[in-house]
Amino acid sequence: MKFKTSNEPLAAFSYSSLTDIVMLLLIFFLLTSQFVIQTGVKVKLPGSKTNEKSAPSNLIITVTSAGAVYVGQEQVGIDQLAAKLSVIKNENPDKNMIIRADKAVAVDMIIKIIDAAKTSGIEKFTIQTEKEKL
């Protein structure tokens, strides 16, 4: 029995396999983007209805509910904070400082951090918040 072979190109392109691949990639990226973990000290950020994106910065000051102050991953006392920020300011003069304070932290502590930043010459800072859920 002899089969007829055809070497003719297909008249129409089938998009079904391409659509399947695109959908699988979309699902993969949506699922993996949920697992991006922000490194650093865990704090419960205060909520804000008018939350805006700020410029990314490597200079992050974290204040925990216990009152511990971290510059990046390194714990620093509040009295040593101005000296540490001065060193960082000399390395990168155009830094934007981001303050990540737990919602239970007193405003007095945040004011001390802002004062330490201003005495070290840092003029631009942002207080990080979370978008309030309705």
C-alpha positions as CSV (number, residue, x, y, z in Angstrom):
1,M,0.0,0.0,0.0
2,K,1.5,3.3,-1.1
3,F,0.8,6.5,0.8
4,K,0.6,9.8,-0.9
5,T,3.1,12.3,0.6
6,S,2.6,16.0,0.2
7,N,5.4,18.5,0.4
8,E,3.1,21.5,0.0
9,P,3.3,24.3,2.6
10,L,0.2,24.8,4.8
11,A,-2.2,27.4,3.5
12,A,-3.0,28.8,7.0
13,F,-0.9,29.1,10.1
14,S,-2.3,27.5,13.2
15,Y,-2.1,29.9,16.2
16,S,-3.4,27.4,18.7
17,S,0.0,26.1,19.7
18,L,1.5,29.7,19.9
19,T,-1.5,30.8,22.1
20,D,-0.9,27.8,24.4
21,I,2.7,28.8,24.9
22,V,1.9,32.4,25.5
23,M,-0.7,31.5,28.1
24,L,1.7,29.2,29.9
25,L,4.3,31.9,30.1
26,L,1.8,34.4,31.3
27,I,0.7,32.0,34.1
28,F,4.3,31.2,35.0
29,F,5.3,34.9,35.4
30,L,2.1,35.8,37.3
31,L,2.7,33.0,39.8
32,T,6.4,33.6,40.3
33,S,5.9,37.3,40.7
34,Q,3.9,36.6,43.9
35,F,6.9,34.9,45.5
36,V,9.3,37.9,45.2
37,I,10.3,38.5,48.7
38,Q,11.6,41.9,50.0
39,T,14.7,41.3,52.0
40,G,15.3,43.0,55.3
41,V,13.7,43.4,58.7
42,K,10.0,42.6,58.9
43,V,7.8,45.5,59.9
44,K,4.1,46.3,59.6
45,L,4.0,49.5,57.6
46,P,1.4,52.1,58.2
47,G,-1.4,52.4,55.6
48,S,-2.0,55.3,53.3
49,K,-4.8,55.9,50.7
50,T,-2.5,58.1,48.5
51,N,0.5,55.7,48.3
52,E,3.0,56.7,45.6
53,K,6.0,55.0,44.1
54,S,9.3,56.5,45.1
55,A,12.7,56.4,43.5
56,P,14.5,53.1,44.4
57,S,17.2,53.5,46.9
58,N,19.8,51.3,48.7
59,L,19.7,53.6,51.7
60,I,16.9,52.1,53.8
61,I,16.4,52.8,57.5
62,T,14.1,50.3,59.2
63,V,12.7,50.8,62.7
64,T,11.0,47.8,64.4
65,S,8.2,47.9,66.9
66,A,10.8,47.2,69.6
67,G,12.7,50.4,68.6
68,A,15.7,48.8,67.0
69,V,17.1,50.8,64.1
70,Y,18.7,49.2,61.1
71,V,20.7,50.8,58.3
72,G,20.2,48.2,55.5
73,Q,20.8,44.9,57.4
74,E,23.0,46.3,60.1
75,Q,21.6,47.3,63.5
76,V,22.7,50.7,64.6
77,G,22.0,52.6,67.8
78,I,20.1,55.9,67.4
79,D,23.2,57.8,68.8
80,Q,25.5,56.3,66.1
81,L,23.0,56.8,63.3
82,A,24.2,60.3,62.2
83,A,27.8,59.1,61.9
84,K,26.8,56.1,59.9
85,L,24.6,58.2,57.6
86,S,27.5,60.7,57.1
87,V,29.7,57.9,55.8
88,I,27.0,56.7,53.4
89,K,26.3,60.3,52.3
90,N,30.0,60.9,51.4
91,E,30.0,57.7,49.3
92,N,26.8,58.7,47.4
93,P,25.8,62.3,47.7
94,D,22.5,62.0,45.7
95,K,20.9,59.3,47.9
96,N,17.2,59.2,48.7
97,M,16.7,57.8,52.2
98,I,13.7,55.5,52.7
99,I,12.4,55.2,56.2
100,R,10.5,51.9,56.9
101,A,9.0,52.3,60.4
102,D,6.6,49.9,62.0
103,K,3.1,51.4,62.6
104,A,3.6,50.9,66.3
105,V,6.7,53.1,66.4
106,A,6.3,56.5,68.1
107,V,6.6,59.6,66.0
108,D,9.3,60.8,68.3
109,M,11.6,58.0,67.0
110,I,11.0,58.9,63.4
111,I,11.7,62.6,64.1
112,K,15.1,61.5,65.7
113,I,15.9,59.6,62.5
114,I,15.0,62.5,60.3
115,D,17.1,64.9,62.5
116,A,20.1,62.4,62.2
117,A,19.7,62.4,58.5
118,K,19.6,66.1,58.2
119,T,22.6,66.6,60.4
120,S,24.5,64.2,58.2
121,G,23.5,66.1,55.0
122,I,20.7,64.0,53.6
123,E,17.9,66.2,52.5
124,K,15.8,63.8,50.5
125,F,13.9,61.1,52.4
126,T,10.7,59.1,52.0
127,I,8.5,57.4,54.6
128,Q,7.4,54.0,53.2
129,T,3.8,53.0,53.6
130,E,1.5,50.3,52.3
131,K,-1.6,50.9,50.2
132,E,-4.7,50.6,52.4
133,K,-7.0,47.8,51.4
134,L,-10.6,48.9,51.0
